[in-house]
Amino acid sequence: MKTVAQKAPSRLRRHSSYERKKSLAGFLYVSPWLVGCIVFFIIPVIQSILYSFGKINLTDTGYSLSMVGLKNYMTIFLTDEQYIPKMLQALQEMLLNTPMIVMFSLFIAILLNQKFHGRTAVRAIFFLPVIIANGVIISIMNGDVFSDAVMSNASSSSLFETGGFMYMLLYETGINMTLINSVTAIVDSLFELIWKTGIQQLIFLAGLQTINASMYEVAKIEGATGWETFWKVTFPMISPMLLINIIYTLIDSFTDYSNVLMEYISQKMTNMQLEVGAAMVWVYFIIVIVVLSVIYFLVNKKVFYEV
């Protein structure tokens, strides 16, 4: 007969073997992702860094890379006359579009959180842009597919543009031209902005559904109005989702291919100016990280985290 002390090591060995099997199974499940991350992400990132500090020389057997230091980065800031203006334009568009997208998403999420007939169908309709965002429809809308035959080289989103009517109307009132251009640009891009709110609506809707109904009952008993209830109950409770949506919208705006700077960098890559294009990407990446860090630091201080 084995004693308890003799049986304990045997149980420990079986438990250890079981844990190793679970670890091995988990590693096998994530191994496709690890391979894809290394091959399609980490290696290209390293190559991009090397390209930004080098010069590509074509050879009979392919290409060779010679290091030139900061020459490509100096080209961006000292020679290229379009990079910095396009960067500032991209930042300006981001600062204008992000609040509109987030506020519209919150407004729609509050409406969709109400109880009414056909709520599920309406939610699906508002989330539809996310489903077809990468399909043929969005390509046609952006004028990328069949543009010659369908839209005669014009983006179909122009169907939603104000044209010259609003411009002339504001011009006749004597408003500053800068303000006129800003207002007309915002109105012309309303359809595109609404098209980008699907994910944000879903996040806000999830946050609204986690709010305890008793909090609204208490506010109602205390005589709070709907406006007061929103600012004292709803808004603080969904403030973490607000931070998530701001960060998500900023990143989406920075990486959008309709972004003027992204288009310019893509043009450089198409023209085989890979070294300068890589340097532009890394400067852009650093600026994006700085902007996101500053906004996160400012907004996070106002976020209410329920204990």
Backbone torsions as a table, in degrees:
resi	resn	phi	psi	omega
1	MET	NA	131.4	177.9
2	LYS	-83.4	140.5	176.3
3	THR	-78.8	169.7	178.4
4	VAL	-61.9	-38.0	-179.7
5	ALA	-65.8	-31.5	179.3
6	GLN	-77.2	-31.3	-179.5
7	LYS	-76.0	-28.5	-175.3
8	ALA	-59.8	-47.5	178.9
9	PRO	-61.7	-34.3	178.4
10	SER	-64.5	-42.1	177.9
11	ARG	-65.7	-39.0	179.4
12	LEU	-64.5	-38.8	178.9
13	ARG	-65.7	-41.6	178.8
14	ARG	-64.3	-42.3	179.3
15	HIS	-64.1	-42.3	178.9
16	SER	-63.7	-40.7	178.0
17	SER	-63.6	-40.1	178.8
18	TYR	-64.7	-40.9	179.1
19	GLU	-65.4	-38.4	177.6
20	ARG	-64.8	-39.4	178.1
21	LYS	-63.3	-42.0	177.9
22	LYS	-64.0	-42.1	179.1
23	SER	-63.1	-42.0	179.1
24	LEU	-64.6	-41.3	178.4
25	ALA	-63.6	-42.0	178.4
26	GLY	-63.8	-41.0	178.5
27	PHE	-63.7	-38.8	178.8
28	LEU	-64.8	-36.4	179.7
29	TYR	-67.5	-38.1	-176.6
30	VAL	-91.3	-7.4	-177.1
31	SER	-59.9	-38.1	175.8
32	PRO	-59.8	-39.9	178.1
33	TRP	-66.0	-41.5	179.8
34	LEU	-62.0	-43.6	179.2
35	VAL	-63.7	-46.0	178.9
36	GLY	-62.5	-39.6	179.2
37	CYS	-64.1	-41.9	-179.1
38	ILE	-68.8	-46.5	-174.1
39	VAL	-75.2	-42.6	-171.8
40	PHE	-101.6	-5.1	-179.8
41	PHE	-127.0	-59.9	-173.7
42	ILE	-65.0	-47.7	180.0
43	ILE	-62.1	-47.3	176.1
44	PRO	-61.0	-35.1	178.4
45	VAL	-63.7	-45.2	178.5
46	ILE	-62.6	-42.9	177.9
47	GLN	-62.4	-38.9	179.0
48	SER	-63.2	-40.2	177.5
49	ILE	-63.2	-43.4	179.4
50	LEU	-64.7	-40.8	178.9
51	TYR	-61.8	-37.8	-177.1
52	SER	-66.3	-23.0	178.3
53	PHE	-106.7	11.5	-174.8
54	GLY	-134.5	-175.5	176.4
55	LYS	-134.3	130.4	-178.0
56	ILE	-86.4	126.7	177.4
57	ASN	-116.2	121.4	-180.0
58	LEU	-74.9	137.6	178.6
59	THR	-128.5	175.5	179.2
60	ASP	-65.6	-29.2	-177.3
61	THR	-99.5	2.1	-179.2
62	GLY	147.5	-109.3	178.9
63	TYR	-152.2	159.9	174.2
64	SER	-129.5	151.5	-176.9
65	LEU	-116.5	122.3	176.9
66	SER	-112.8	135.6	-176.8
67	MET	-75.9	132.5	179.3
68	VAL	-122.8	10.1	177.8
69	GLY	70.5	-131.6	-175.6
70	LEU	-93.5	16.8	-176.4
71	LYS	-59.8	-43.6	-179.4
72	ASN	-64.9	-37.0	178.6
73	TYR	-70.8	-35.6	176.2
74	MET	-67.0	-34.0	177.1
75	THR	-61.7	-39.3	-179.1
76	ILE	-60.9	-48.4	-171.4
77	PHE	-89.7	-24.5	-175.0
78	LEU	-105.9	-26.2	-175.2
79	THR	-110.8	-46.7	-176.9
80	ASP	-71.3	123.0	-177.1
81	GLU	-93.4	-4.3	-175.3
82	GLN	-108.3	-22.2	-172.1
83	TYR	-62.8	-53.3	-177.0
84	ILE	-64.2	-46.4	176.3
85	PRO	-58.3	-40.0	179.1
86	LYS	-69.6	-33.7	174.9
87	MET	-62.2	-46.5	179.0
88	LEU	-64.0	-38.1	177.8
89	GLN	-65.1	-40.1	178.1
90	ALA	-64.1	-40.9	178.0
91	LEU	-65.9	-39.3	178.7
92	GLN	-64.0	-44.6	178.6
93	GLU	-63.4	-37.9	178.5
94	MET	-63.3	-44.5	-178.9
95	LEU	-66.9	-29.6	178.1
96	LEU	-80.6	-41.0	-171.9
97	ASN	-81.3	-36.4	-174.8
98	THR	-59.6	-49.5	178.1
99	PRO	-60.8	-37.6	-179.6
100	MET	-65.7	-43.8	-179.3
101	ILE	-64.4	-45.3	-177.2
102	VAL	-66.7	-44.6	-179.4
103	MET	-65.7	-41.8	178.2
104	PHE	-64.9	-39.4	178.7
105	SER	-62.4	-42.7	178.5
106	LEU	-64.6	-42.3	179.5
107	PHE	-60.7	-47.4	-179.6
108	ILE	-66.9	-39.0	-180.0
109	ALA	-63.0	-39.1	178.0
110	ILE	-64.6	-40.9	177.8
111	LEU	-64.9	-43.2	-178.3
112	LEU	-71.5	-16.3	178.5
113	ASN	-82.2	-10.9	178.1
114	GLN	-76.2	158.6	179.5
115	LYS	-91.2	117.4	176.6
116	PHE	-155.8	161.9	-178.4
117	HIS	-69.4	137.1	179.8
118	GLY	79.1	19.7	-176.6
119	ARG	-62.4	-40.2	-178.8
120	THR	-63.4	-42.4	179.8
121	ALA	-65.0	-40.9	179.4
122	VAL	-64.8	-40.1	177.5
123	ARG	-61.9	-41.5	179.0
124	ALA	-63.7	-37.9	-179.9
125	ILE	-64.4	-43.2	-179.2
126	PHE	-71.5	-24.8	178.4
127	PHE	-89.8	-6.6	-177.3
128	LEU	-56.6	-40.6	179.3
129	PRO	-55.5	-33.1	179.7
130	VAL	-67.6	-36.3	-176.7
131	ILE	-69.3	-40.2	-174.6
132	ILE	-104.4	12.4	-174.6
133	ALA	-62.5	-29.1	-177.4
134	ASN	-104.6	12.7	-176.2
135	GLY	-96.2	-167.6	-177.5
136	VAL	-68.2	-33.0	-175.0
137	ILE	-61.9	-48.0	-178.7
138	ILE	-67.0	-30.0	177.8
139	SER	-67.0	-42.2	177.3
140	ILE	-63.9	-40.7	-178.9
141	MET	-64.5	-32.2	179.1
142	ASN	-86.8	0.0	178.5
143	GLY	78.6	20.3	-175.4
144	ASP	-93.1	-21.4	-176.7
145	VAL	-123.7	131.1	178.5
146	PHE	57.0	28.0	-174.4
147	SER	-65.4	-33.8	-179.2
148	ASP	-66.8	-44.0	-174.7
149	ALA	-82.5	-35.6	-172.2
150	VAL	-90.6	-48.9	-172.1
151	MET	-116.6	7.1	179.3
152	SER	52.3	53.5	177.6
153	ASN	64.5	18.5	178.0
154	ALA	-117.2	142.2	179.4
155	SER	-67.7	137.5	-179.0
156	SER	-69.6	-17.0	176.1
157	SER	-65.2	-12.7	177.1
158	SER	-65.5	-16.3	175.4
159	LEU	-60.8	-24.4	-176.9
160	PHE	-102.2	5.7	-178.7
161	GLU	-81.1	154.5	-177.6
162	THR	-79.1	-17.0	-177.1
163	GLY	69.1	-148.7	-177.0
164	GLY	-93.2	-4.6	-174.8
165	PHE	-63.7	-54.0	-178.8
166	MET	-64.0	-38.6	179.6
167	TYR	-58.5	-48.5	-179.1
168	MET	-67.0	-37.0	-179.4
169	LEU	-63.4	-45.1	178.9
170	LEU	-70.9	-33.9	-179.7
171	TYR	-65.2	-38.6	-179.1
172	GLU	-67.7	-23.3	179.5
173	THR	-80.5	-7.7	177.3
174	GLY	83.9	18.1	179.3
175	ILE	-72.1	151.4	178.8
176	ASN	-56.6	140.4	-175.3
177	MET	-64.2	-35.1	178.6
178	THR	-62.4	-42.5	178.5
179	LEU	-66.9	-38.7	178.9
180	ILE	-61.7	-46.7	179.7
181	ASN	-62.7	-37.7	-179.9
182	SER	-67.5	-43.8	-178.3
183	VAL	-65.5	-46.8	-178.9
184	THR	-65.7	-35.3	178.3
185	ALA	-65.7	-40.0	179.2
186	ILE	-65.7	-45.2	-179.7
187	VAL	-64.4	-41.2	-180.0
188	ASP	-64.3	-28.4	-177.1
189	SER	-98.2	9.4	-178.0
190	LEU	-59.5	-44.3	-179.2
191	PHE	-61.2	-43.2	179.6
192	GLU	-65.9	-37.7	179.3
193	LEU	-66.9	-43.0	178.2
194	ILE	-61.7	-35.2	-178.8
195	TRP	-65.0	-20.1	-175.6
196	LYS	-99.1	13.8	-172.1
197	THR	-103.3	5.1	-173.5
198	GLY	-62.9	-51.7	-179.0
199	ILE	-63.0	-41.7	-179.4
200	GLN	-63.4	-39.7	177.1
201	GLN	-61.6	-42.0	-179.6
202	LEU	-63.1	-41.7	179.5
203	ILE	-66.5	-44.8	177.9
204	PHE	-63.3	-41.2	-179.4
205	LEU	-62.8	-40.7	176.7
206	ALA	-62.6	-40.4	178.3
207	GLY	-66.6	-40.4	179.5
208	LEU	-63.9	-35.0	-177.7
209	GLN	-76.2	-11.8	177.3
210	THR	-90.6	-6.8	179.8
211	ILE	-74.0	129.8	-179.6
212	ASN	-66.3	128.5	-178.5
213	ALA	-63.0	-26.0	-179.0
214	SER	-63.4	-26.9	178.9
215	MET	-66.6	-38.1	176.8
216	TYR	-70.4	-35.4	178.8
217	GLU	-65.6	-41.4	178.1
218	VAL	-63.9	-43.1	179.3
219	ALA	-62.1	-38.6	179.4
220	LYS	-67.5	-40.5	178.7
221	ILE	-64.2	-36.9	-179.7
222	GLU	-75.3	-4.1	177.0
223	GLY	85.9	19.1	-179.9
224	ALA	-72.6	141.0	176.3
225	THR	-78.7	170.8	178.4
226	GLY	-60.8	-38.8	179.0
227	TRP	-65.0	-44.9	179.1
228	GLU	-66.3	-37.9	178.4
229	THR	-63.3	-38.5	179.2
230	PHE	-63.3	-47.4	-174.9
231	TRP	-78.5	-26.1	-177.4
232	LYS	-96.2	-22.9	-177.0
233	VAL	-119.0	-60.8	-172.9
234	THR	-64.2	-53.4	-173.9
235	PHE	-61.6	-47.0	177.4
236	PRO	-61.5	-36.9	-176.2
237	MET	-71.1	-28.7	-179.8
238	ILE	-101.9	8.7	-179.3
239	SER	-60.6	-33.6	174.2
240	PRO	-62.4	-38.7	176.5
241	MET	-67.1	-32.4	176.7
242	LEU	-62.2	-43.2	177.9
243	LEU	-63.2	-43.7	179.2
244	ILE	-60.0	-44.7	-178.0
245	ASN	-68.2	-35.4	177.4
246	ILE	-63.8	-47.3	179.7
247	ILE	-63.3	-43.9	-179.8
248	TYR	-62.3	-43.8	-178.7
249	THR	-66.4	-38.6	177.8
250	LEU	-62.4	-47.1	180.0
251	ILE	-64.1	-41.5	178.8
252	ASP	-62.6	-38.1	178.5
253	SER	-69.1	-41.3	-179.1
254	PHE	-66.2	-35.5	-174.5
255	THR	-98.8	2.7	179.9
256	ASP	-67.9	133.9	-177.8
257	TYR	-72.8	-11.9	172.8
258	SER	-82.7	-7.1	174.7
259	ASN	-61.6	131.6	-174.8
260	VAL	-60.4	-36.2	-179.8
261	LEU	-72.4	-39.3	177.1
262	MET	-63.3	-38.9	176.6
263	GLU	-63.2	-40.6	-179.2
264	TYR	-66.9	-42.6	177.8
265	ILE	-64.7	-41.6	177.6
266	SER	-61.6	-36.6	177.6
267	GLN	-64.3	-40.2	176.8
268	LYS	-61.2	-43.7	179.4
269	MET	-63.9	-40.7	179.7
270	THR	-63.4	-34.5	179.3
271	ASN	-83.9	13.2	176.9
272	MET	64.1	25.1	171.8
273	GLN	-94.0	63.4	-171.1
274	LEU	-66.8	-36.3	-177.2
275	GLU	-66.5	-48.6	179.2
276	VAL	-66.7	-40.3	178.3
277	GLY	-60.9	-40.9	178.2
278	ALA	-64.8	-40.1	177.5
279	ALA	-63.6	-40.8	177.4
280	MET	-61.2	-40.9	-179.7
281	VAL	-62.0	-43.6	-176.8
282	TRP	-73.1	-34.3	173.3
283	VAL	-64.5	-42.7	177.8
284	TYR	-61.9	-42.3	179.9
285	PHE	-61.0	-44.0	-179.6
286	ILE	-63.6	-41.9	179.5
287	ILE	-65.2	-40.2	178.0
288	VAL	-61.4	-44.5	179.4
289	ILE	-62.0	-41.6	179.9
290	VAL	-64.3	-46.0	-179.8
291	VAL	-62.2	-46.1	179.5
292	LEU	-62.1	-39.6	-179.4
293	SER	-65.3	-43.1	-179.5
294	VAL	-65.1	-46.6	-179.0
295	ILE	-65.5	-40.6	177.8
296	TYR	-62.0	-43.4	-179.8
297	PHE	-62.7	-40.8	-177.8
298	LEU	-72.5	-43.3	-176.0
299	VAL	-77.1	-37.1	-174.8
300	ASN	-62.9	-27.6	178.6
301	LYS	-67.1	-23.4	-179.2
302	LYS	-97.3	-1.9	-176.6
303	VAL	-80.1	137.3	178.0
304	PHE	-98.3	116.6	177.9
305	TYR	-104.5	116.6	-178.0
306	GLU	-70.1	131.5	-179.8
307	VAL	-89.9	NA	NA
